[in-house]
Amino acid sequence: MRWESGRRSDNVEDRRGLRVTRGVAGGGLGTLVLVLIGLYFGVDPSTILNTIPTGGGSSVQQSSEPRPAAENARADFVSVVLADTEDTWGPIFREKGRSYEAPKLVLFTDAVESACGLAGAATGPFYCPGDHKLYVDLAFFGELARRFGAPGDFAQAYVIAHEVGHHVQNLLGIEGKVRAARGRSGEREANRLSVRLELQADCFAGVWGNRADKARRLLDPGDLEAALRAASAIGDDRLQRESRGRVVPDSFTHGTSAQRVSWFRRGFDSGDLARCDTFAAREL
């Protein structure tokens, strides 16, 4: 992926080295345990974060340890990818007579406080609609390569673009409608709505990839395949099979590996936002 000469975003908030701790009632170890349990049973981590009480007090400590050069290079890369999403979604929104509000991206270490609650690195990258911010612990990208077998710059860019896709859903009012509908639904239907929301974010990530490559010749040979491997690696069916040896489709919250690949590919091949209406699709 040709990123070194790209523009750097001004919307990166670097909180690396800030150690956030809180009593079990308000998060901390209790939050991490709940999130891990939620991941095991296929529950969307953001749902857990939104239900954790905020009381109990928290403390923040600044680490004086220097950041490794490789980590700083990855932070630089993230800034470029974020800038590229800004340069892509701005024109798309103008085509529709709207104005794009760029999100902030927060880099953190181990745990972070957001408008959605206290989150640990175990949640993975996430978007909080309450403050319009993306949250990323850069250590996740090492996990993406080692644990999930999806190395490569464009695989990492896909992850960021997916979270930006949730921001786009928020700006378009889709996220709010789905959240309200999930609140009125039983668990099975709420999970189905979550799957459609996540697959649409995958498709939006594909739209970004298409537009960015056409405008700035971003991709090298093999980059698309790297993103597709990442999408496949984090499908609900694969994660459940690896973690507990069986698959429970009614508990899916993000979609199967095949679905995630298919919807990312749909957005990438078309570059058309209209092709990403997962809620109108009869079959995913």
C-alpha positions in Angstrom: 0.0 0.0 0.0 1.4 3.4 -1.1 0.9 5.5 2.0 4.2 7.2 3.0 3.6 10.3 0.9 0.0 10.7 2.0 -1.5 13.6 3.9 -1.5 13.2 7.7 -4.8 13.9 9.5 -5.2 16.6 12.1 -7.9 14.5 13.8 -5.7 12.0 15.7 -5.8 12.2 19.5 -2.8 10.4 20.9 -3.5 9.0 24.4 -0.8 6.3 24.2 0.9 5.9 27.5 -2.1 7.2 29.5 -3.0 4.4 31.9 -6.7 4.5 32.9 -7.8 2.5 35.9 -11.1 2.2 37.7 -12.8 0.1 40.3 -14.4 -3.1 39.3 -17.9 -1.5 39.6 -17.0 1.1 37.0 -14.9 -0.9 34.6 -11.3 -1.9 34.9 -10.8 -5.6 35.3 -14.5 -6.1 35.6 -15.0 -4.5 32.2 -12.3 -6.6 30.6 -13.8 -9.8 32.0 -17.3 -8.9 30.8 -16.0 -8.0 27.3 -14.1 -11.3 27.1 -17.2 -13.2 28.1 -19.2 -11.2 25.6 -16.8 -12.0 22.8 -17.0 -15.7 23.7 -20.7 -15.7 23.5 -20.9 -13.6 20.4 -22.1 -10.4 22.0 -21.2 -7.0 20.5 -18.6 -5.4 22.9 -20.2 -2.0 22.4 -23.4 -3.3 24.0 -21.4 -4.3 27.1 -19.7 -1.0 27.3 -22.9 0.9 27.1 -24.3 -1.0 30.1 -21.3 -0.6 32.5 -21.9 2.0 35.3 -19.6 5.0 35.1 -19.4 5.5 38.9 -16.6 4.3 41.1 -14.0 6.8 40.1 -11.1 6.5 37.7 -7.5 7.5 37.6 -5.1 8.3 34.8 -1.4 7.9 34.9 1.0 9.1 32.2 3.8 6.7 31.3 7.2 8.2 30.7 8.4 5.3 28.6 9.4 6.2 25.1 7.3 4.7 22.3 9.0 2.1 20.1 9.9 3.4 16.6 7.8 0.7 15.0 4.8 1.7 17.0 5.3 5.4 16.0 5.5 4.4 12.4 2.2 2.5 12.8 0.7 5.6 14.4 1.9 7.6 11.4 0.3 5.1 9.0 -3.0 5.3 10.9 -3.0 9.1 10.5 -2.5 8.8 6.8 -5.3 6.3 6.4 -7.7 8.5 8.5 -6.8 11.5 6.3 -7.5 9.4 3.2 -11.0 8.5 4.5 -11.6 12.2 5.1 -10.5 13.0 1.5 -12.8 10.2 0.2 -16.0 10.7 2.2 -16.0 14.4 1.9 -16.7 14.3 -1.8 -19.1 11.5 -1.5 -21.2 13.5 1.0 -21.0 16.6 -1.3 -22.4 14.5 -4.1 -25.4 14.0 -1.9 -25.7 17.6 -1.0 -24.4 17.0 2.5 -21.4 18.0 4.6 -19.0 15.4 6.0 -18.0 15.7 9.6 -14.6 14.0 10.1 -14.4 11.8 13.2 -11.5 11.9 15.7 -9.3 8.8 16.0 -8.0 8.1 19.5 -4.8 6.0 19.9 -4.7 4.4 23.4 -2.7 1.8 25.4 -4.5 -1.0 27.2 -7.6 0.9 28.3 -9.4 4.1 27.4 -12.3 6.2 28.6 -14.9 7.0 25.9 -18.5 8.4 25.9 -19.5 4.7 25.6 -17.7 3.7 28.8 -14.4 2.4 29.8 -12.9 0.0 27.2 -10.0 -2.3 27.3 -7.7 -3.4 24.4 -9.6 -6.7 24.4 -12.6 -5.0 22.7 -10.4 -4.4 19.6 -10.9 -1.2 17.6 -14.3 0.4 18.0 -16.4 3.4 17.2 -18.4 5.3 19.8 -21.4 7.2 18.3 -21.7 9.2 21.6 -18.6 11.2 20.9 -18.0 10.5 17.1 -14.6 9.0 17.8 -12.7 5.9 16.7 -10.6 4.1 19.3 -7.6 2.0 18.4 -4.9 0.3 20.5 -2.1 -0.2 17.9 -1.3 -3.6 19.5 -4.4 -4.9 17.8 -2.6 -4.9 14.4 0.0 -7.3 15.8 -2.9 -9.6 16.8 -4.4 -9.2 13.4 -1.2 -10.5 11.8 -0.2 -13.2 14.4 -3.5 -14.5 15.7 -5.8 -13.9 12.7 -3.2 -14.5 9.9 -4.0 -11.2 8.2 -0.8 -9.1 7.9 -0.3 -6.2 5.6 -1.0 -2.4 5.5 -4.2 -2.7 3.6 -5.6 -5.3 6.0 -5.0 -2.7 8.8 -6.4 0.1 6.7 -9.6 -2.0 6.2 -10.1 -2.2 10.0 -9.9 1.6 10.2 -12.1 2.1 7.2 -14.7 -0.2 8.8 -14.8 1.9 11.9 -15.1 5.0 9.8 -18.0 3.2 8.1 -19.8 3.2 11.4 -19.2 6.9 11.7 -20.8 7.4 8.2 -23.7 5.3 9.4 -24.0 7.6 12.4 -24.0 10.7 10.3 -26.6 9.3 7.9 -28.9 8.4 10.8 -28.6 4.7 10.2 -26.9 3.8 13.4 -29.5 5.6 15.5 -32.4 3.9 13.8 -30.8 0.5 14.2 -30.0 1.2 17.9 -33.6 2.1 18.5 -34.9 -0.9 16.7 -32.5 -3.2 18.6 -33.8 -1.8 21.8 -37.4 -2.8 20.9 -36.4 -6.3 19.7 -35.6 -9.6 21.3 -32.0 -10.9 21.4 -32.2 -12.9 18.2 -33.6 -10.0 16.1 -31.2 -7.5 17.7 -28.3 -9.7 16.7 -29.7 -9.9 13.1 -29.9 -6.1 13.0 -26.3 -5.8 14.3 -25.1 -8.2 11.5 -26.6 -6.0 8.9 -25.1 -2.9 10.4 -21.6 -4.4 10.6 -21.8 -5.8 7.0 -22.8 -2.4 5.8 -19.8 -0.9 7.5 -17.7 -3.5 5.6 -19.3 -2.4 2.4 -18.6 1.3 3.2 -15.0 0.3 3.8 -14.9 -1.2 0.4 -16.4 2.0 -1.2 -13.5 3.9 0.5 -11.0 1.5 -1.0 -12.4 1.8 -4.5 -12.6 5.6 -4.5 -9.2 6.1 -2.8 -7.4 3.8 -5.2 -8.9 5.4 -8.2 -8.1 8.9 -7.0 -4.7 8.3 -5.5 -3.4 4.9 -6.9 -3.2 3.7 -3.3 -2.9 -0.1 -3.8 -0.1 -2.4 -4.6 -0.6 -5.9 -6.0 -1.8 -8.2 -3.2 -3.3 -5.4 -1.1 -6.9 -6.3 -1.9 -6.3 -9.9 -1.0 -4.8 -8.8 2.3 -8.0 -6.9 3.2 -10.2 -9.9 2.2 -8.1 -12.1 4.4 -8.7 -9.7 7.3 -12.5 -9.6 6.6 -12.6 -13.4 6.5 -10.5 -13.8 9.6 -12.9 -11.9 11.8 -16.2 -13.5 10.7 -18.4 -14.7 13.6 -18.4 -18.3 12.4 -14.6 -18.6 12.3 -14.1 -16.8 15.6 -16.8 -19.0 17.3 -15.4 -22.2 15.8 -11.9 -21.3 17.0 -12.9 -20.2 20.5 -15.5 -22.8 21.4 -15.4 -25.5 18.7 -19.0 -24.8 17.5 -21.0 -22.2 15.7 -24.2 -20.6 16.9 -25.7 -18.5 14.0 -28.4 -16.9 16.2 -25.6 -15.3 18.3 -23.8 -13.7 15.3 -23.4 -10.0 15.6 -20.9 -9.2 12.7 -21.6 -11.8 10.0 -19.9 -14.9 8.7 -16.5 -14.8 7.0 -18.1 -15.2 3.6 -20.6 -12.4 4.3 -17.9 -10.0 5.4 -15.8 -10.7 2.4 -18.8 -10.5 0.1 -20.0 -7.1 1.3 -16.5 -5.6 1.4 -16.0 -6.8 -2.1 -19.4 -5.3 -3.2 -18.3 -1.9 -2.0 -14.8 -2.2 -3.4 -16.0 -3.4 -6.9 -18.7 -0.8 -7.2 -17.5 2.3 -5.3 -21.2 3.0 -4.9 -22.8 3.8 -1.6 -26.2 2.6 -2.9 -24.9 -0.9 -3.3 -24.4 -1.1 0.4 -28.0 -1.3 1.6 -27.8 -4.5 3.7 -31.1 -3.7 5.3 -33.0 -4.0 2.0 -31.1 -7.2 1.0 -33.2 -10.4 1.1 -30.1 -12.5 1.5 -26.8 -11.5 3.0 
